């Protein structure tokens, strides 16, 4: 299993359209083979800072979603609402 952390900084006044797109993207990820669970979190002190935490059965299944046309299309819309490129960290259990 791998855990993926995605951090995004939303441009001011674009939170509502971002939330709509992000939840739709999460719904698509849920339907993808290998998706285990996920959540979207908001920084308590900065509502424009969002963190998505998702667990995937394998790195390969995460990569399949990452490179999928569904994610690319969603990210094209989401990226227009961000101040800078999202930051992705992939974590695996320590040995």
MODELLER restraints for C-alpha pairs under 7 A, 6 or more apart:
rsr = mdl.restraints
at = mdl.atoms
rsr.add(forms.Gaussian(group=physical.xy_distance, feature=features.Distance(at['CA:1:A'], at['CA:55:A']), mean=6.90, stdev=0.5))
rsr.add(forms.Gaussian(group=physical.xy_distance, feature=features.Distance(at['CA:1:A'], at['CA:56:A']), mean=5.64, stdev=0.5))
rsr.add(forms.Gaussian(group=physical.xy_distance, feature=features.Distance(at['CA:1:A'], at['CA:57:A']), mean=4.38, stdev=0.5))
rsr.add(forms.Gaussian(group=physical.xy_distance, feature=features.Distance(at['CA:1:A'], at['CA:58:A']), mean=4.89, stdev=0.5))
rsr.add(forms.Gaussian(group=physical.xy_distance, feature=features.Distance(at['CA:1:A'], at['CA:92:A']), mean=6.60, stdev=0.5))
rsr.add(forms.Gaussian(group=physical.xy_distance, feature=features.Distance(at['CA:2:A'], at['CA:55:A']), mean=5.72, stdev=0.5))
rsr.add(forms.Gaussian(group=physical.xy_distance, feature=features.Distance(at['CA:2:A'], at['CA:56:A']), mean=5.36, stdev=0.5))
rsr.add(forms.Gaussian(group=physical.xy_distance, feature=features.Distance(at['CA:2:A'], at['CA:57:A']), mean=6.47, stdev=0.5))
rsr.add(forms.Gaussian(group=physical.xy_distance, feature=features.Distance(at['CA:2:A'], at['CA:58:A']), mean=5.88, stdev=0.5))
rsr.add(forms.Gaussian(group=physical.xy_distance, feature=features.Distance(at['CA:2:A'], at['CA:59:A']), mean=6.03, stdev=0.5))
rsr.add(forms.Gaussian(group=physical.xy_distance, feature=features.Distance(at['CA:2:A'], at['CA:90:A']), mean=6.67, stdev=0.5))
rsr.add(forms.Gaussian(group=physical.xy_distance, feature=features.Distance(at['CA:2:A'], at['CA:91:A']), mean=5.60, stdev=0.5))
rsr.add(forms.Gaussian(group=physical.xy_distance, feature=features.Distance(at['CA:2:A'], at['CA:92:A']), mean=4.73, stdev=0.5))
rsr.add(forms.Gaussian(group=physical.xy_distance, feature=features.Distance(at['CA:3:A'], at['CA:53:A']), mean=6.86, stdev=0.5))
rsr.add(forms.Gaussian(group=physical.xy_distance, feature=features.Distance(at['CA:3:A'], at['CA:54:A']), mean=5.59, stdev=0.5))
rsr.add(forms.Gaussian(group=physical.xy_distance, feature=features.Distance(at['CA:3:A'], at['CA:55:A']), mean=4.40, stdev=0.5))
rsr.add(forms.Gaussian(group=physical.xy_distance, feature=features.Distance(at['CA:3:A'], at['CA:56:A']), mean=6.33, stdev=0.5))
rsr.add(forms.Gaussian(group=physical.xy_distance, feature=features.Distance(at['CA:3:A'], at['CA:90:A']), mean=5.84, stdev=0.5))
rsr.add(forms.Gaussian(group=physical.xy_distance, feature=features.Distance(at['CA:3:A'], at['CA:91:A']), mean=5.07, stdev=0.5))
rsr.add(forms.Gaussian(group=physical.xy_distance, feature=features.Distance(at['CA:3:A'], at['CA:92:A']), mean=6.34, stdev=0.5))
rsr.add(forms.Gaussian(group=physical.xy_distance, feature=features.Distance(at['CA:4:A'], at['CA:53:A']), mean=5.69, stdev=0.5))
rsr.add(forms.Gaussian(group=physical.xy_distance, feature=features.Distance(at['CA:4:A'], at['CA:54:A']), mean=5.16, stdev=0.5))
rsr.add(forms.Gaussian(group=physical.xy_distance, feature=features.Distance(at['CA:4:A'], at['CA:55:A']), mean=6.25, stdev=0.5))
rsr.add(forms.Gaussian(group=physical.xy_distance, feature=features.Distance(at['CA:4:A'], at['CA:88:A']), mean=6.94, stdev=0.5))
rsr.add(forms.Gaussian(group=physical.xy_distance, feature=features.Distance(at['CA:4:A'], at['CA:89:A']), mean=5.74, stdev=0.5))
rsr.add(forms.Gaussian(group=physical.xy_distance, feature=features.Distance(at['CA:4:A'], at['CA:90:A']), mean=4.51, stdev=0.5))
rsr.add(forms.Gaussian(group=physical.xy_distance, feature=features.Distance(at['CA:4:A'], at['CA:91:A']), mean=6.17, stdev=0.5))
rsr.add(forms.Gaussian(group=physical.xy_distance, feature=features.Distance(at['CA:5:A'], at['CA:51:A']), mean=6.74, stdev=0.5))
rsr.add(forms.Gaussian(group=physical.xy_distance, feature=features.Distance(at['CA:5:A'], at['CA:52:A']), mean=5.67, stdev=0.5))
rsr.add(forms.Gaussian(group=physical.xy_distance, feature=features.Distance(at['CA:5:A'], at['CA:53:A']), mean=4.71, stdev=0.5))
rsr.add(forms.Gaussian(group=physical.xy_distance, feature=features.Distance(at['CA:5:A'], at['CA:54:A']), mean=6.64, stdev=0.5))
rsr.add(forms.Gaussian(group=physical.xy_distance, feature=features.Distance(at['CA:5:A'], at['CA:88:A']), mean=5.67, stdev=0.5))
rsr.add(forms.Gaussian(group=physical.xy_distance, feature=features.Distance(at['CA:5:A'], at['CA:89:A']), mean=5.12, stdev=0.5))
rsr.add(forms.Gaussian(group=physical.xy_distance, feature=features.Distance(at['CA:5:A'], at['CA:90:A']), mean=6.40, stdev=0.5))
rsr.add(forms.Gaussian(group=physical.xy_distance, feature=features.Distance(at['CA:6:A'], at['CA:51:A']), mean=5.56, stdev=0.5))
rsr.add(forms.Gaussian(group=physical.xy_distance, feature=features.Distance(at['CA:6:A'], at['CA:52:A']), mean=5.02, stdev=0.5))
rsr.add(forms.Gaussian(group=physical.xy_distance, feature=features.Distance(at['CA:6:A'], at['CA:53:A']), mean=6.57, stdev=0.5))
rsr.add(forms.Gaussian(group=physical.xy_distance, feature=features.Distance(at['CA:6:A'], at['CA:86:A']), mean=6.60, stdev=0.5))
rsr.add(forms.Gaussian(group=physical.xy_distance, feature=features.Distance(at['CA:6:A'], at['CA:87:A']), mean=5.61, stdev=0.5))
rsr.add(forms.Gaussian(group=physical.xy_distance, feature=features.Distance(at['CA:6:A'], at['CA:88:A']), mean=4.54, stdev=0.5))
rsr.add(forms.Gaussian(group=physical.xy_distance, feature=features.Distance(at['CA:6:A'], at['CA:89:A']), mean=6.53, stdev=0.5))
rsr.add(forms.Gaussian(group=physical.xy_distance, feature=features.Distance(at['CA:7:A'], at['CA:50:A']), mean=5.79, stdev=0.5))
rsr.add(forms.Gaussian(group=physical.xy_distance, feature=features.Distance(at['CA:7:A'], at['CA:51:A']), mean=4.57, stdev=0.5))
rsr.add(forms.Gaussian(group=physical.xy_distance, feature=features.Distance(at['CA:7:A'], at['CA:52:A']), mean=6.54, stdev=0.5))
rsr.add(forms.Gaussian(group=physical.xy_distance, feature=features.Distance(at['CA:7:A'], at['CA:86:A']), mean=5.63, stdev=0.5))
rsr.add(forms.Gaussian(group=physical.xy_distance, feature=features.Distance(at['CA:7:A'], at['CA:87:A']), mean=5.10, stdev=0.5))
rsr.add(forms.Gaussian(group=physical.xy_distance, feature=features.Distance(at['CA:7:A'], at['CA:88:A']), mean=6.52, stdev=0.5))
rsr.add(forms.Gaussian(group=physical.xy_distance, feature=features.Distance(at['CA:8:A'], at['CA:49:A']), mean=5.84, stdev=0.5))
rsr.add(forms.Gaussian(group=physical.xy_distance, feature=features.Distance(at['CA:8:A'], at['CA:50:A']), mean=5.20, stdev=0.5))
rsr.add(forms.Gaussian(group=physical.xy_distance, feature=features.Distance(at['CA:8:A'], at['CA:51:A']), mean=6.40, stdev=0.5))
rsr.add(forms.Gaussian(group=physical.xy_distance, feature=features.Distance(at['CA:8:A'], at['CA:82:A']), mean=6.85, stdev=0.5))
rsr.add(forms.Gaussian(group=physical.xy_distance, feature=features.Distance(at['CA:8:A'], at['CA:86:A']), mean=4.91, stdev=0.5))
rsr.add(forms.Gaussian(group=physical.xy_distance, feature=features.Distance(at['CA:8:A'], at['CA:87:A']), mean=6.71, stdev=0.5))
rsr.add(forms.Gaussian(group=physical.xy_distance, feature=features.Distance(at['CA:9:A'], at['CA:48:A']), mean=5.52, stdev=0.5))
rsr.add(forms.Gaussian(group=physical.xy_distance, feature=features.Distance(at['CA:9:A'], at['CA:49:A']), mean=4.61, stdev=0.5))
rsr.add(forms.Gaussian(group=physical.xy_distance, feature=features.Distance(at['CA:9:A'], at['CA:50:A']), mean=6.33, stdev=0.5))
rsr.add(forms.Gaussian(group=physical.xy_distance, feature=features.Distance(at['CA:9:A'], at['CA:82:A']), mean=5.61, stdev=0.5))
rsr.add(forms.Gaussian(group=physical.xy_distance, feature=features.Distance(at['CA:9:A'], at['CA:83:A']), mean=5.75, stdev=0.5))
rsr.add(forms.Gaussian(group=physical.xy_distance, feature=features.Distance(at['CA:9:A'], at['CA:84:A']), mean=6.83, stdev=0.5))
rsr.add(forms.Gaussian(group=physical.xy_distance, feature=features.Distance(at['CA:10:A'], at['CA:48:A']), mean=4.86, stdev=0.5))
rsr.add(forms.Gaussian(group=physical.xy_distance, feature=features.Distance(at['CA:10:A'], at['CA:49:A']), mean=6.39, stdev=0.5))
rsr.add(forms.Gaussian(group=physical.xy_distance, feature=features.Distance(at['CA:10:A'], at['CA:81:A']), mean=5.89, stdev=0.5))
rsr.add(forms.Gaussian(group=physical.xy_distance, feature=features.Distance(at['CA:10:A'], at['CA:82:A']), mean=4.39, stdev=0.5))
rsr.add(forms.Gaussian(group=physical.xy_distance, feature=features.Distance(at['CA:10:A'], at['CA:83:A']), mean=5.82, stdev=0.5))
rsr.add(forms.Gaussian(group=physical.xy_distance, feature=features.Distance(at['CA:11:A'], at['CA:48:A']), mean=6.99, stdev=0.5))
rsr.add(forms.Gaussian(group=physical.xy_distance, feature=features.Distance(at['CA:11:A'], at['CA:81:A']), mean=5.73, stdev=0.5))
rsr.add(forms.Gaussian(group=physical.xy_distance, feature=features.Distance(at['CA:11:A'], at['CA:82:A']), mean=5.15, stdev=0.5))
rsr.add(forms.Gaussian(group=physical.xy_distance, feature=features.Distance(at['CA:11:A'], at['CA:83:A']), mean=5.16, stdev=0.5))
rsr.add(forms.Gaussian(group=physical.xy_distance, feature=features.Distance(at['CA:14:A'], at['CA:81:A']), mean=6.24, stdev=0.5))
rsr.add(forms.Gaussian(group=physical.xy_distance, feature=features.Distance(at['CA:15:A'], at['CA:48:A']), mean=6.88, stdev=0.5))
rsr.add(forms.Gaussian(group=physical.xy_distance, feature=features.Distance(at['CA:18:A'], at['CA:78:A']), mean=6.42, stdev=0.5))
rsr.add(forms.Gaussian(group=physical.xy_distance, feature=features.Distance(at['CA:18:A'], at['CA:81:A']), mean=6.57, stdev=0.5))
rsr.add(forms.Gaussian(group=physical.xy_distance, feature=features.Distance(at['CA:21:A'], at['CA:78:A']), mean=6.60, stdev=0.5))
rsr.add(forms.Gaussian(group=physical.xy_distance, feature=features.Distance(at['CA:25:A'], at['CA:74:A']), mean=6.27, stdev=0.5))
rsr.add(forms.Gaussian(group=physical.xy_distance, feature=features.Distance(at['CA:29:A'], at['CA:35:A']), mean=6.70, stdev=0.5))
rsr.add(forms.Gaussian(group=physical.xy_distance, feature=features.Distance(at['CA:33:A'], at['CA:61:A']), mean=6.96, stdev=0.5))
rsr.add(forms.Gaussian(group=physical.xy_distance, feature=features.Distance(at['CA:34:A'], at['CA:56:A']), mean=5.38, stdev=0.5))
rsr.add(forms.Gaussian(group=physical.xy_distance, feature=features.Distance(at['CA:34:A'], at['CA:57:A']), mean=4.96, stdev=0.5))
rsr.add(forms.Gaussian(group=physical.xy_distance, feature=features.Distance(at['CA:34:A'], at['CA:58:A']), mean=6.85, stdev=0.5))
rsr.add(forms.Gaussian(group=physical.xy_distance, feature=features.Distance(at['CA:34:A'], at['CA:61:A']), mean=5.49, stdev=0.5))
rsr.add(forms.Gaussian(group=physical.xy_distance, feature=features.Distance(at['CA:35:A'], at['CA:55:A']), mean=6.40, stdev=0.5))
rsr.add(forms.Gaussian(group=physical.xy_distance, feature=features.Distance(at['CA:35:A'], at['CA:56:A']), mean=4.69, stdev=0.5))
rsr.add(forms.Gaussian(group=physical.xy_distance, feature=features.Distance(at['CA:35:A'], at['CA:57:A']), mean=6.45, stdev=0.5))
rsr.add(forms.Gaussian(group=physical.xy_distance, feature=features.Distance(at['CA:36:A'], at['CA:55:A']), mean=5.33, stdev=0.5))
rsr.add(forms.Gaussian(group=physical.xy_distance, feature=features.Distance(at['CA:36:A'], at['CA:56:A']), mean=5.30, stdev=0.5))
rsr.add(forms.Gaussian(group=physical.xy_distance, feature=features.Distance(at['CA:36:A'], at['CA:57:A']), mean=6.48, stdev=0.5))
rsr.add(forms.Gaussian(group=physical.xy_distance, feature=features.Distance(at['CA:37:A'], at['CA:54:A']), mean=5.68, stdev=0.5))
rsr.add(forms.Gaussian(group=physical.xy_distance, feature=features.Distance(at['CA:37:A'], at['CA:55:A']), mean=5.30, stdev=0.5))
rsr.add(forms.Gaussian(group=physical.xy_distance, feature=features.Distance(at['CA:38:A'], at['CA:53:A']), mean=5.45, stdev=0.5))
rsr.add(forms.Gaussian(group=physical.xy_distance, feature=features.Distance(at['CA:38:A'], at['CA:54:A']), mean=4.01, stdev=0.5))
rsr.add(forms.Gaussian(group=physical.xy_distance, feature=features.Distance(at['CA:38:A'], at['CA:55:A']), mean=6.18, stdev=0.5))
rsr.add(forms.Gaussian(group=physical.xy_distance, feature=features.Distance(at['CA:39:A'], at['CA:52:A']), mean=5.73, stdev=0.5))
rsr.add(forms.Gaussian(group=physical.xy_distance, feature=features.Distance(at['CA:39:A'], at['CA:53:A']), mean=5.45, stdev=0.5))
rsr.add(forms.Gaussian(group=physical.xy_distance, feature=features.Distance(at['CA:39:A'], at['CA:54:A']), mean=6.48, stdev=0.5))
rsr.add(forms.Gaussian(group=physical.xy_distance, feature=features.Distance(at['CA:40:A'], at['CA:51:A']), mean=5.93, stdev=0.5))
rsr.add(forms.Gaussian(group=physical.xy_distance, feature=features.Distance(at['CA:40:A'], at['CA:52:A']), mean=4.46, stdev=0.5))
rsr.add(forms.Gaussian(group=physical.xy_distance, feature=features.Distance(at['CA:40:A'], at['CA:53:A']), mean=6.54, stdev=0.5))
rsr.add(forms.Gaussian(group=physical.xy_distance, feature=features.Distance(at['CA:41:A'], at['CA:50:A']), mean=5.73, stdev=0.5))
rsr.add(forms.Gaussian(group=physical.xy_distance, feature=features.Distance(at['CA:41:A'], at['CA:51:A']), mean=5.11, stdev=0.5))
rsr.add(forms.Gaussian(group=physical.xy_distance, feature=features.Distance(at['CA:41:A'], at['CA:52:A']), mean=6.10, stdev=0.5))
rsr.add(forms.Gaussian(group=physical.xy_distance, feature=features.Distance(at['CA:42:A'], at['CA:49:A']), mean=6.19, stdev=0.5))
rsr.add(forms.Gaussian(group=physical.xy_distance, feature=features.Distance(at['CA:42:A'], at['CA:50:A']), mean=4.74, stdev=0.5))
rsr.add(forms.Gaussian(group=physical.xy_distance, feature=features.Distance(at['CA:42:A'], at['CA:51:A']), mean=6.38, stdev=0.5))
rsr.add(forms.Gaussian(group=physical.xy_distance, feature=features.Distance(at['CA:43:A'], at['CA:49:A']), mean=5.55, stdev=0.5))
rsr.add(forms.Gaussian(group=physical.xy_distance, feature=features.Distance(at['CA:43:A'], at['CA:50:A']), mean=6.16, stdev=0.5))
rsr.add(forms.Gaussian(group=physical.xy_distance, feature=features.Distance(at['CA:56:A'], at['CA:62:A']), mean=5.99, stdev=0.5))
rsr.add(forms.Gaussian(group=physical.xy_distance, feature=features.Distance(at['CA:65:A'], at['CA:71:A']), mean=6.67, stdev=0.5))
rsr.add(forms.Gaussian(group=physical.xy_distance, feature=features.Distance(at['CA:79:A'], at['CA:85:A']), mean=6.99, stdev=0.5))
